[in-house]
Amino acid sequence: MTARSSLTIVLAAGEGTRMRSNLPKVLHPVAHQSLLAHVLAATPKGTGTSLAVVIGPDHQAVGDEAKRIRPDALTFVQAERLGTAHAVLAAREAIARGADDLLIAFGDTPLISAETFARLRAPLAKGAAIAALGFRAADPTGYGRFIVEGDRLVAIREHADASADERKIDLCNAGLMAIDGRRALAILDKIGNANSKGEYYLTDAVGVVREQGWEAVVIETSEDEVRGINTKAQLAEAEGVMQARLRKAAMDAGVTLIAPETVYLSADTVFGNDVTIEPFVVIGPGVSIADGTVIHSFSHIVQTTLGKNVSIGPYARLRPGTSLGDGARIGNFVETKAATLEAGVKVNHLSYIGDATIGANSNIGAGTITCNYDGFKKHKTVIGQGAFVGTNSSLVAPVKIGNGAYIGSGSVITRDVPDDAMALERNQQTIREGGAARYREMKTGGKKPEKKPEN
């Protein structure tokens, strides 16, 4: 199979009016990726493969999405909507280049797999002119039926045109098709529009092939895999199927999901070994979770990197740009954004850490806030290694807290605190050089430092 070249044409020109949305249908998300992204991820890629996406007029956003996912994608505009075969021929220029296998897919079938595309191609290597994808429908009403003789496909009959006996057939047309690339244009150009709608239907390609004495075959798959999305209800159904797949794949890889049905995953979530996720956790796009990490209930994580043996939540919110080092702890009702917390950092309660870097083994007390926004710009807070920030402190950025510094509870820090210094009073009226070291000495039984007069 790898020696054969391929062209995949993805039809993505539909308006999706039943979605009741201004967003093009194929850009609606499932598991935080567009329907189109899921389809393109499954299409053949690598040496000898090419990709064309057929879009509608004024749908450049669809073309941009295709290019984002597959920079090698060609885009073609279907100016008029005159049927599926007409849409395929919008990419005539690409077809004419003569790939061995022509694959035709739809941008609204996000559950299709790479394995199914490979199965569709296999009969072409053995001489078939067409391989059409079918499924056994629980309720075939409305679907086109495959009329077969033995293992050969004779025709695809639309439901409205099917006889009473043909309507009893449960082998239905999924729409996806593979055509011998050397004969593709000859087949497609023979499809007519002598029907009530005056449109050119790809399904008629089977009749053309039979007239030429060539072979058409059926490849079967599950009904779930070929779900097309036309409504928000169908979008939700596809989401459910995708989430079940993602959860199973995670558990097969060794992730412990205590209540799998309550956990929401993204298609690009990356797990290490021995990860545990408690109930009611939402993991958005761009999340990587290393070995041994535990995510407690009701946490929400997006575009975040978690190191080894990290503990998150419960009720934590990690926003884009968060990075946690090994052994870091984020507790209940803590929010982070664009924050790097190095190994061993603890932010255990009721805090906001935004636009910040916190050095290894620092402790951030309950109710601490990095005041990163002055009404016009965001500013950075930098906290050194081994620092201690007391409860209900406000760190007014831009500000730096030195290595080993100690910030007393209730402090409002508006200027930099040196290494190993102690800030004890509100508005930072008193910064005692070396105070943090003396505090630690006192805590370990050393002599209590002499009290200095207030400034």
Disulfide bonds with the S-S distance in Angstrom:
none
